[in-house]
């Protein structure tokens, strides 16, 4: 897998910002694991379970940072989603290198911050950065069928439905079909600069 260099600074549209995680984020992750601010509803923080310890939350931050350096990451690289109204992170965007020129995105927003367009803005920022600064030719989303809100975000931004992709649920061994959405670099002009 090719290493994806992190952004050189904070990505922002004036409403949301995406930045590289830091150990300073650990208290927020511990709080979410403890059920604060909507908790982990919808599994928006991968590899965290309710009641996760501080050590496990530190491991997750270290894992994201290892993803940026290309060394032994379970979850891959991620950027923390922040907004001016909250002192703590309210979401994340993760990155998965696929084939040459293709990058997959995963995203999530804490339950109490959903329904405000934050995920849409974060994905627009991430896609623009990947295409303009990292040379991605295709950005893809693999979305579970039971998350229609994520599907609406994909369509609203300009992603096109591109079939399905099978994956194995690690915890159960069950094979499920995710919906595949893609956007190509040439379609970047359709991305809104600021999404209402």
MARRO-168734 format. One line per 10 residues: number of its first residue (from 1); their letters; for each residue x, y, z of N, C-alpha, C, O. Coordinates in Angstrom, 1 decimal. Layout:
<pts>
NUM	A	X Y Z X Y Z X Y Z X Y Z ~ ...;
</pts>
This chain:
<pts>
1	XXXXXXXXXX	0.8 -1.2 0.0 0.0 0.0 0.0 0.9 1.2 0.0 1.8 1.3 0.8 ~ 0.6 2.2 -0.9 1.3 3.4 -1.0 1.0 4.3 0.2 -0.2 4.5 0.6 ~ 2.0 5.0 0.8 1.8 5.9 1.9 1.2 7.2 1.4 1.7 7.8 0.5 ~ 0.2 7.6 2.1 -0.5 8.9 1.8 0.1 9.9 2.7 -0.1 9.8 3.9 ~ 0.8 10.9 2.2 1.3 12.0 3.1 0.1 12.8 3.6 -0.8 13.1 2.9 ~ 0.2 13.2 4.9 -0.9 14.0 5.5 -0.9 15.4 4.9 0.1 15.8 4.3 ~ -2.0 16.2 5.1 -2.0 17.6 4.7 -0.9 18.3 5.5 -0.5 18.0 6.6 ~ -0.4 19.4 4.8 0.6 20.2 5.4 0.1 21.1 6.5 0.8 21.6 7.3 ~ -1.2 21.3 6.5 -1.8 22.2 7.5 -3.3 21.7 7.8 -3.6 20.6 7.4 ~ -4.1 22.6 8.3 -5.5 22.2 8.5 -6.3 22.5 7.3 -6.1 23.5 6.6;
11	XXXXXXXXXX	-7.2 21.6 6.9 -8.1 21.8 5.8 -9.3 22.4 6.4 -9.9 21.9 7.3 ~ -9.8 23.5 5.8 -11.0 24.1 6.3 -11.8 24.8 5.2 -11.3 25.3 4.2 ~ -13.1 24.9 5.4 -14.0 25.6 4.5 -14.6 26.8 5.3 -15.5 27.5 4.8 ~ -14.1 27.1 6.5 -14.6 28.2 7.3 -15.6 27.7 8.3 -15.9 28.5 9.3 ~ -16.2 26.6 8.1 -17.2 26.0 9.0 -16.6 24.8 9.7 -16.7 24.7 11.0 ~ -16.1 23.8 8.9 -15.5 22.6 9.5 -14.0 22.7 9.2 -13.6 23.3 8.2 ~ -13.2 21.9 10.0 -11.8 21.8 9.8 -11.4 20.3 9.9 -12.0 19.6 10.7 ~ -10.5 19.9 9.1 -9.9 18.6 9.2 -8.4 18.7 9.5 -7.7 19.5 8.9 ~ -7.9 18.0 10.6 -6.5 18.1 11.0 -6.0 16.7 11.4 -6.8 15.8 11.7 ~ -4.7 16.6 11.4 -4.1 15.3 11.8 -4.4 15.1 13.3 -4.3 16.1 14.1;
21	XXXXXXXXXX	-4.7 13.9 13.8 -5.0 13.7 15.2 -3.7 14.0 16.0 -2.6 14.0 15.5 ~ -3.9 14.2 17.3 -2.8 14.3 18.3 -3.2 13.7 19.6 -4.4 13.4 19.8 ~ -2.2 13.5 20.4 -2.5 12.9 21.8 -3.4 13.8 22.6 -4.1 13.3 23.5 ~ -3.5 15.1 22.2 -4.4 16.0 22.9 -5.9 15.6 22.6 -6.8 16.1 23.3 ~ -6.1 14.7 21.7 -7.5 14.3 21.4 -8.0 13.1 22.3 -9.1 12.7 22.2 ~ -7.1 12.6 23.1 -7.4 11.4 23.8 -8.6 11.6 24.8 -9.4 10.7 24.9 ~ -8.6 12.7 25.5 -9.7 12.9 26.4 -11.1 12.9 25.8 -12.0 12.4 26.3 ~ -11.1 13.5 24.6 -12.4 13.5 23.8 -12.8 12.0 23.4 -14.0 11.7 23.6 ~ -11.8 11.2 23.0 -12.1 9.8 22.6 -12.6 9.1 23.9 -13.5 8.3 23.8 ~ -11.9 9.3 25.0 -12.3 8.6 26.2 -13.7 9.0 26.6 -14.6 8.2 27.0;
31	XXXXXXXXXX	-14.1 10.3 26.4 -15.4 10.8 26.7 -16.5 10.2 25.9 -17.5 9.7 26.3 ~ -16.2 10.1 24.6 -17.1 9.4 23.7 -17.3 7.9 24.1 -18.4 7.4 24.1 ~ -16.2 7.3 24.4 -16.3 5.8 24.8 -17.1 5.7 26.1 -17.7 4.7 26.3 ~ -17.1 6.7 26.9 -17.9 6.7 28.2 -19.3 7.2 28.0 -20.1 7.2 28.9 ~ -19.7 7.5 26.7 -21.1 7.8 26.4 -21.4 9.3 26.4 -22.5 9.7 26.2 ~ -20.4 10.2 26.5 -20.6 11.6 26.5 -20.9 12.1 25.1 -20.4 11.5 24.1 ~ -21.7 13.1 25.0 -21.9 13.8 23.7 -22.5 12.9 22.6 -22.1 13.0 21.4 ~ -23.3 11.9 23.0 -23.9 11.0 22.1 -23.1 9.7 22.0 -23.6 8.7 21.3 ~ -22.0 9.6 22.6 -21.2 8.3 22.6 -20.7 7.9 21.2 -20.4 8.6 20.4 ~ -20.8 6.5 21.1 -20.3 5.9 19.9 -21.4 5.5 18.9 -21.1 4.7 18.0;
41	XXXXXXXXXX	-22.6 6.0 19.1 -23.7 5.6 18.3 -23.4 5.6 16.8 -22.8 6.5 16.2 ~ -23.7 4.4 16.1 -23.4 4.3 14.7 -22.0 3.9 14.4 -21.6 3.9 13.3 ~ -21.2 3.6 15.5 -19.9 3.1 15.3 -19.0 4.1 14.5 -18.3 3.7 13.6 ~ -19.2 5.3 14.7 -18.4 6.4 14.0 -17.0 6.4 14.3 -16.2 6.9 13.5 ~ -16.6 5.8 15.4 -15.1 5.7 15.7 -14.7 4.2 15.6 -15.1 3.5 16.5 ~ -14.1 3.9 14.6 -13.7 2.4 14.4 -12.8 2.0 15.5 -12.0 2.7 16.0 ~ -12.9 0.7 15.8 -12.1 0.1 16.8 -12.2 0.6 18.2 -11.4 0.3 19.1 ~ -13.3 1.4 18.5 -13.6 1.8 19.9 -14.9 1.2 20.3 -15.9 1.2 19.6 ~ -14.9 0.7 21.5 -16.1 0.1 22.1 -16.5 0.9 23.3 -15.6 1.6 23.9 ~ -17.7 0.9 23.7 -18.2 1.6 24.9 -17.3 1.2 26.1 -17.0 0.0 26.3;
51	XXXXXXXXXX	-16.9 2.2 26.8 -16.1 2.0 28.0 -14.6 1.8 27.7 -13.8 1.4 28.6 ~ -14.2 2.0 26.4 -12.7 1.8 26.1 -11.8 2.6 27.0 -12.1 3.7 27.4 ~ -10.7 2.0 27.4 -9.8 2.6 28.3 -9.0 3.8 27.6 -9.0 3.9 26.4 ~ -8.4 4.6 28.4 -7.5 5.7 28.0 -6.4 5.1 27.1 -6.0 5.7 26.1 ~ -5.9 4.0 27.5 -4.8 3.3 26.8 -5.2 2.9 25.4 -4.5 3.1 24.4 ~ -6.4 2.4 25.3 -7.0 2.0 24.0 -7.2 3.2 23.1 -6.9 3.1 21.9 ~ -7.7 4.3 23.7 -7.9 5.5 22.9 -6.6 6.1 22.4 -6.5 6.6 21.3 ~ -5.5 6.0 23.3 -4.2 6.4 22.9 -3.7 5.5 21.7 -3.0 6.0 20.8 ~ -3.9 4.2 21.8 -3.6 3.3 20.8 -4.2 3.7 19.5 -3.6 3.7 18.4 ~ -5.5 4.1 19.5 -6.2 4.5 18.3 -5.5 5.7 17.6 -5.4 5.7 16.4;
61	XXXXXXXXXX	-5.2 6.7 18.4 -4.6 7.9 17.9 -3.2 7.5 17.3 -2.9 7.9 16.2 ~ -2.5 6.7 18.0 -1.2 6.2 17.5 -1.3 5.4 16.2 -0.5 5.5 15.3 ~ -2.4 4.7 16.1 -2.7 3.9 14.9 -3.0 4.8 13.7 -2.4 4.5 12.6 ~ -3.8 5.8 13.9 -4.0 6.8 12.8 -2.7 7.4 12.4 -2.5 7.6 11.2 ~ -1.9 7.8 13.4 -0.6 8.5 13.0 0.3 7.5 12.3 1.0 7.9 11.4 ~ 0.3 6.2 12.7 1.1 5.2 12.0 0.6 5.1 10.6 1.4 4.8 9.7 ~ -0.7 5.2 10.4 -1.2 5.1 9.0 -0.7 6.2 8.1 -0.4 6.0 6.9 ~ -0.5 7.4 8.7 0.1 8.5 7.9 1.6 8.3 7.6 2.1 8.7 6.5 ~ 2.3 7.5 8.4 3.7 7.2 8.2 3.8 5.9 7.4 5.0 5.6 6.9 ~ 2.7 5.2 7.2 2.8 4.0 6.4 3.3 2.8 7.2 3.8 1.8 6.6;
71	XXXXXXXXXX	3.3 2.9 8.5 3.8 1.8 9.3 2.7 1.1 10.1 2.2 1.7 11.0 ~ 2.5 -0.2 9.8 1.7 -1.0 10.6 0.4 -0.5 11.2 0.2 -0.6 12.4 ~ -0.5 0.1 10.5 -1.7 0.7 11.0 -2.9 -0.3 10.7 -3.0 -0.8 9.7 ~ -3.7 -0.4 11.8 -4.9 -1.3 11.6 -6.0 -0.5 10.9 -6.7 -1.1 10.0 ~ -6.3 0.7 11.3 -7.3 1.6 10.8 -6.9 2.4 9.6 -7.8 2.9 8.8 ~ -5.6 2.6 9.4 -5.1 3.5 8.4 -5.2 5.0 8.9 -5.6 5.3 10.0 ~ -4.7 5.9 8.0 -4.7 7.3 8.4 -6.1 7.9 8.5 -7.0 7.5 7.9 ~ -6.2 8.9 9.4 -7.4 9.6 9.6 -7.2 11.1 9.9 -6.1 11.4 10.4 ~ -8.2 11.9 9.6 -8.2 13.3 10.0 -9.3 13.5 11.0 -10.4 13.0 10.8 ~ -9.1 14.4 12.0 -10.1 14.7 13.0 -10.9 15.9 12.4 -10.4 16.8 11.9;
81	XXXXXXXXXX	-12.2 15.8 12.6 -13.2 16.8 12.2 -13.5 17.7 13.4 -13.9 17.2 14.5 ~ -13.2 19.0 13.3 -13.5 19.9 14.3 -14.4 21.1 13.8 -14.4 21.3 12.6 ~ -15.0 21.8 14.7 -15.8 23.0 14.4 -15.6 24.0 15.5 -15.2 23.6 16.7 ~ -15.8 25.2 15.3 -15.6 26.3 16.2 -16.5 26.1 17.5 -16.0 26.5 18.6 ~ -17.7 25.6 17.3 -18.6 25.5 18.5 -18.3 24.4 19.5 -18.9 24.4 20.5 ~ -17.3 23.6 19.2 -17.0 22.5 20.1 -15.5 22.4 20.4 -14.7 22.5 19.5 ~ -15.2 22.3 21.7 -13.8 22.2 22.1 -13.2 20.9 21.7 -11.9 20.7 21.8 ~ -14.0 19.9 21.5 -13.5 18.5 21.2 -13.8 18.1 19.8 -14.7 18.7 19.1 ~ -13.1 17.1 19.2 -13.4 16.6 17.9 -14.9 16.2 17.8 -15.4 15.6 18.8 ~ -15.5 16.4 16.7 -16.9 15.9 16.5 -17.0 14.9 15.4 -18.1 14.4 15.1;
91	XXXXXXXXXX	-15.9 14.5 14.8 -16.0 13.4 13.8 -14.6 13.1 13.2 -13.6 13.6 13.7 ~ -14.6 12.3 12.1 -13.4 12.0 11.5 -13.6 11.6 10.0 -14.7 11.3 9.6 ~ -12.5 11.7 9.3 -12.5 11.1 7.9 -11.2 10.3 7.9 -10.1 10.7 8.2 ~ -11.4 9.0 7.5 -10.3 8.1 7.3 -10.1 7.8 5.8 -10.9 8.0 5.0 ~ -8.9 7.3 5.6 -8.4 7.1 4.2 -7.9 5.7 4.0 -7.2 5.1 4.9 ~ -8.2 5.1 2.9 -7.8 3.7 2.5 -7.2 3.7 1.1 -8.0 4.0 0.2 ~ -6.0 3.4 0.9 -5.4 3.3 -0.4 -6.0 2.1 -1.1 -5.9 1.0 -0.5 ~ -6.5 2.2 -2.2 -7.0 1.1 -3.0 -6.0 0.8 -4.1 -4.9 0.4 -3.8 ~ -6.4 0.8 -5.3 -5.5 0.6 -6.5 -4.8 1.9 -6.7 -5.0 3.0 -6.1 ~ -3.8 1.9 -7.6 -3.0 3.1 -8.0 -4.0 4.2 -8.4 -4.8 4.0 -9.3;
101	XXXXXXXXXX	-3.9 5.3 -7.7 -4.7 6.5 -8.1 -6.1 6.5 -7.5 -6.9 7.4 -7.7 ~ -6.5 5.4 -6.7 -7.8 5.3 -6.1 -7.6 5.4 -4.5 -6.8 4.6 -4.0 ~ -8.4 6.2 -3.9 -8.4 6.3 -2.4 -9.8 6.2 -1.9 -10.7 6.8 -2.5 ~ -10.0 5.3 -0.9 -11.3 5.2 -0.3 -11.4 6.1 0.9 -10.4 6.3 1.6 ~ -12.6 6.6 1.2 -12.9 7.4 2.4 -13.8 6.7 3.3 -14.7 6.0 2.8 ~ -13.6 6.8 4.6 -14.6 6.5 5.6 -14.9 7.7 6.4 -13.9 8.5 6.6 ~ -16.1 7.9 6.9 -16.3 9.1 7.7 -17.4 8.9 8.7 -18.2 8.0 8.6 ~ -17.4 9.7 9.7 -18.4 9.6 10.7 -18.4 10.9 11.6 -17.4 11.6 11.7 ~ -19.6 11.1 12.1 -19.8 12.3 13.0 -20.5 11.8 14.3 -21.3 10.9 14.3 ~ -20.1 12.4 15.4 -20.6 12.0 16.7 -22.1 12.2 16.7 -22.6 13.2 16.0;
111	XXXXXXXXXX	-22.9 11.4 17.3 -24.4 11.4 17.2 -25.0 12.8 17.5 -25.9 13.2 16.8 ~ -24.5 13.5 18.5 -25.1 14.8 18.9 -24.8 15.9 17.9 -25.4 17.0 18.0 ~ -23.9 15.6 16.9 -23.5 16.6 15.9 -24.1 16.3 14.5 -23.8 17.0 13.6 ~ -24.8 15.2 14.4 -25.4 14.8 13.1 -26.5 15.7 12.7 -27.1 16.4 13.5 ~ -26.8 15.7 11.4 -27.9 16.5 10.8 -27.6 17.9 10.6 -28.6 18.7 10.4 ~ -26.4 18.3 10.7 -26.0 19.7 10.5 -25.1 20.0 9.2 -24.6 21.1 9.0 ~ -25.0 18.9 8.4 -24.2 19.0 7.2 -22.7 18.9 7.4 -21.9 19.2 6.5 ~ -22.2 18.6 8.6 -20.8 18.5 8.9 -20.1 17.4 8.1 -19.0 17.6 7.6 ~ -20.7 16.2 8.0 -20.1 15.1 7.3 -20.0 15.5 5.8 -18.9 15.2 5.2 ~ -21.0 16.1 5.3 -21.0 16.5 3.9 -19.8 17.5 3.6 -19.0 17.3 2.7;
121	XXXXXXXXXX	-19.7 18.5 4.5 -18.6 19.4 4.3 -17.2 18.8 4.5 -16.3 19.0 3.7 ~ -17.1 17.8 5.4 -15.8 17.2 5.7 -15.4 16.3 4.4 -14.3 16.3 4.0 ~ -16.4 15.6 3.9 -16.1 14.8 2.7 -15.7 15.6 1.5 -14.8 15.3 0.8 ~ -16.4 16.8 1.3 -16.0 17.7 0.2 -14.6 18.2 0.4 -13.8 18.2 -0.6 ~ -14.2 18.5 1.6 -12.9 19.0 1.9 -11.9 17.9 1.6 -10.8 18.1 0.9 ~ -12.2 16.7 2.1 -11.2 15.5 1.9 -11.1 15.2 0.4 -9.9 14.9 0.0 ~ -12.2 15.1 -0.3 -12.1 14.8 -1.8 -11.3 15.8 -2.5 -10.4 15.5 -3.3 ~ -11.6 17.1 -2.3 -10.9 18.2 -2.9 -9.4 18.1 -2.7 -8.5 18.3 -3.6 ~ -9.0 17.8 -1.4 -7.6 17.7 -1.0 -6.9 16.5 -1.7 -5.8 16.6 -2.2 ~ -7.6 15.4 -1.7 -7.1 14.2 -2.3 -6.8 14.4 -3.8 -5.7 14.0 -4.3;
131	XXXXXXXXXX	-7.7 15.0 -4.5 -7.6 15.2 -6.0 -6.6 16.3 -6.3 -5.7 16.1 -7.1 ~ -6.7 17.4 -5.6 -5.9 18.6 -6.0 -4.4 18.5 -5.5 -3.5 18.9 -6.2 ~ -4.3 17.9 -4.2 -2.9 17.9 -3.7 -2.3 16.5 -3.6 -1.1 16.5 -3.4 ~ -3.0 15.5 -3.7 -2.4 14.1 -3.6 -2.6 13.4 -4.9 -2.2 12.2 -5.0 ~ -3.2 14.0 -5.9 -3.3 13.3 -7.3 -4.2 12.1 -7.4 -4.0 11.3 -8.3 ~ -5.1 12.0 -6.5 -6.1 10.9 -6.6 -6.9 11.0 -7.9 -7.3 12.1 -8.2 ~ -7.1 9.9 -8.6 -7.9 9.9 -9.8 -9.3 9.6 -9.6 -10.2 10.0 -10.2 ~ -9.5 8.7 -8.6 -10.8 8.2 -8.2 -10.9 8.2 -6.6 -9.9 7.7 -6.0 ~ -11.9 8.7 -6.1 -12.2 8.6 -4.7 -13.5 7.8 -4.5 -14.5 8.0 -5.2 ~ -13.4 6.8 -3.6 -14.6 5.9 -3.5 -15.1 5.9 -2.0 -14.3 6.1 -1.1;
141	XXXXXXXXXX	-16.4 5.6 -1.9 -17.0 5.4 -0.6 -17.7 4.0 -0.7 -18.3 3.7 -1.7 ~ -17.4 3.2 0.3 -18.1 1.9 0.4 -19.0 2.0 1.6 -18.6 2.1 2.8 ~ -20.3 2.0 1.3 -21.3 2.4 2.3 -22.3 1.2 2.6 -22.7 0.5 1.7 ~ -22.5 1.0 3.9 -23.4 -0.1 4.3 -24.8 0.3 3.8 -25.2 1.5 3.8 ~ -25.6 -0.7 3.4 -27.0 -0.5 2.9 -27.8 0.2 4.0 -28.8 0.9 3.7 ~ -27.5 -0.1 5.3 -28.4 0.4 6.4 -28.0 1.7 6.9 -28.4 2.1 8.0 ~ -27.2 2.5 6.1 -26.9 3.9 6.5 -27.3 4.8 5.3 -26.5 5.3 4.6 ~ -28.6 5.0 5.2 -29.1 5.8 4.1 -28.7 7.3 4.2 -28.5 7.9 3.1 ~ -28.4 7.8 5.4 -27.9 9.2 5.5 -26.5 9.3 4.8 -26.3 10.3 4.1 ~ -25.7 8.3 4.9 -24.4 8.4 4.2 -24.6 8.3 2.7 -23.8 8.9 2.0;
151	XXXXXXXXXX	-25.5 7.5 2.3 -25.8 7.4 0.8 -26.3 8.7 0.3 -25.9 9.1 -0.8 ~ -27.1 9.4 1.1 -27.6 10.7 0.6 -26.5 11.7 0.5 -26.4 12.5 -0.4 ~ -25.5 11.7 1.5 -24.3 12.5 1.4 -23.6 12.3 0.1 -23.2 13.2 -0.5 ~ -23.3 11.0 -0.2 -22.6 10.7 -1.4 -23.2 11.3 -2.6 -22.6 11.9 -3.5 ~ -24.5 11.1 -2.8 -25.2 11.6 -4.0 -25.2 13.1 -4.0 -25.0 13.7 -5.0 ~ -25.5 13.7 -2.8 -25.5 15.2 -2.7 -24.2 15.8 -3.2 -24.2 16.8 -3.9 ~ -23.1 15.2 -2.9 -21.8 15.7 -3.2 -21.4 15.5 -4.7 -20.7 16.2 -5.3 ~ -22.0 14.4 -5.3 -21.7 14.2 -6.7 -21.1 12.8 -7.0 -20.7 12.6 -8.1 ~ -21.0 12.0 -6.0 -20.6 10.6 -6.2 -21.6 9.9 -7.0 -22.8 10.1 -7.0 ~ -21.1 8.9 -7.9 -22.0 8.1 -8.7 -22.0 6.7 -8.1 -21.0 6.1 -7.7;
161	XXXXXXXXXX	-23.2 6.0 -8.1 -23.3 4.6 -7.7 -22.6 3.8 -8.7 -22.7 4.0 -9.9 ~ -21.8 2.9 -8.2 -20.9 2.0 -9.1 -21.0 0.6 -8.7 -20.0 -0.2 -8.9 ~ -22.1 0.1 -8.2 -22.3 -1.3 -7.9 -22.1 -1.6 -6.4 -22.4 -0.8 -5.6 ~ -21.7 -2.8 -6.2 -21.5 -3.3 -4.8 -20.1 -3.9 -4.6 -19.5 -4.3 -5.6 ~ -19.7 -4.0 -3.4 -18.4 -4.6 -3.0 -18.7 -5.5 -1.8 -19.3 -5.1 -0.9 ~ -18.1 -6.7 -1.8 -18.3 -7.6 -0.7 -17.2 -7.4 0.3 -16.1 -7.0 0.0 ~ -17.6 -7.6 1.6 -16.6 -7.5 2.7 -17.0 -8.5 3.8 -18.1 -8.9 3.8 ~ -16.0 -8.9 4.6 -16.3 -9.8 5.6 -16.3 -9.0 6.9 -15.4 -8.3 7.2 ~ -17.3 -9.2 7.7 -17.4 -8.6 9.0 -16.5 -9.3 10.0 -16.7 -10.5 10.3 ~ -15.5 -8.6 10.4 -14.4 -9.3 11.2 -15.0 -10.0 12.4 -14.5 -11.1 12.7;
171	XXXXXXXXXX	-15.9 -9.4 13.2 -16.4 -10.0 14.4 -17.2 -11.2 14.2 -17.2 -12.1 15.1 ~ -17.9 -11.4 13.1 -18.8 -12.5 12.9 -18.4 -13.4 11.7 -18.9 -14.6 11.7 ~ -17.6 -12.9 10.8 -17.2 -13.7 9.6 -18.3 -13.7 8.6 -18.1 -14.3 7.5 ~ -19.3 -12.9 8.8 -20.4 -12.8 7.8 -19.9 -11.9 6.6 -19.2 -10.9 6.8 ~ -20.4 -12.3 5.4 -20.1 -11.6 4.2 -21.2 -10.7 3.9 -22.4 -11.1 3.9 ~ -21.0 -9.4 3.7 -22.0 -8.4 3.4 -21.6 -7.6 2.2 -20.5 -7.6 1.8 ~ -22.7 -7.1 1.5 -22.5 -6.3 0.3 -22.6 -4.8 0.7 -23.7 -4.4 1.2 ~ -21.6 -4.1 0.4 -21.6 -2.6 0.6 -21.9 -2.0 -0.7 -21.6 -2.5 -1.8 ~ -22.5 -0.8 -0.7 -22.8 0.0 -1.9 -21.5 0.8 -2.2 -20.9 1.4 -1.3 ~ -21.1 0.8 -3.5 -19.9 1.5 -3.9 -20.3 2.8 -4.6 -21.1 2.7 -5.6;
181	XXXXXXXXXX	-19.7 3.9 -4.2 -19.9 5.2 -4.8 -18.5 5.7 -5.2 -17.6 5.6 -4.4 ~ -18.4 6.3 -6.4 -17.1 6.9 -6.8 -17.3 8.3 -7.4 -18.4 8.7 -7.8 ~ -16.2 9.0 -7.3 -16.1 10.3 -8.0 -14.7 10.3 -8.6 -13.8 10.0 -8.0 ~ -14.7 10.7 -9.9 -13.4 10.8 -10.6 -12.9 12.2 -10.6 -13.6 13.2 -10.5 ~ -11.6 12.3 -10.7 -10.9 13.6 -10.6 -11.5 14.6 -11.6 -11.7 15.8 -11.3 ~ -11.9 14.2 -12.8 -12.4 15.0 -13.8 -13.8 15.6 -13.4 -14.3 16.6 -14.0 ~ -14.5 14.9 -12.4 -15.8 15.4 -12.0 -15.6 16.4 -10.8 -16.7 16.8 -10.2 ~ -14.4 16.7 -10.4 -14.2 17.5 -9.2 -14.9 18.8 -9.3 -15.3 19.4 -8.3 ~ -15.1 19.4 -10.5 -15.7 20.7 -10.7 -17.2 20.6 -10.2 -17.7 21.7 -9.9 ~ -17.8 19.4 -10.1 -19.1 19.4 -9.6 -19.2 19.5 -8.1 -20.3 19.7 -7.5;
191	XXXXXX	-18.1 19.3 -7.4 -18.1 19.4 -6.0 -18.4 20.9 -5.5 -17.7 21.8 -6.0 ~ -19.3 21.0 -4.7 -19.5 22.4 -4.2 -18.4 22.9 -3.3 -17.8 22.1 -2.5 ~ -18.0 24.1 -3.4 -17.0 24.7 -2.5 -17.5 24.8 -1.1 -16.8 24.4 -0.1 ~ -18.7 25.2 -0.9 -19.3 25.3 0.4 -20.7 24.7 0.3 -21.5 25.1 -0.6 ~ -21.0 23.7 1.1 -22.3 23.0 1.1 -23.2 23.5 2.2 -22.8 23.6 3.3 ~ -24.4 23.9 1.8 -25.4 24.3 2.8 -26.1 23.2 3.5 -26.9 23.4 4.4;
</pts>
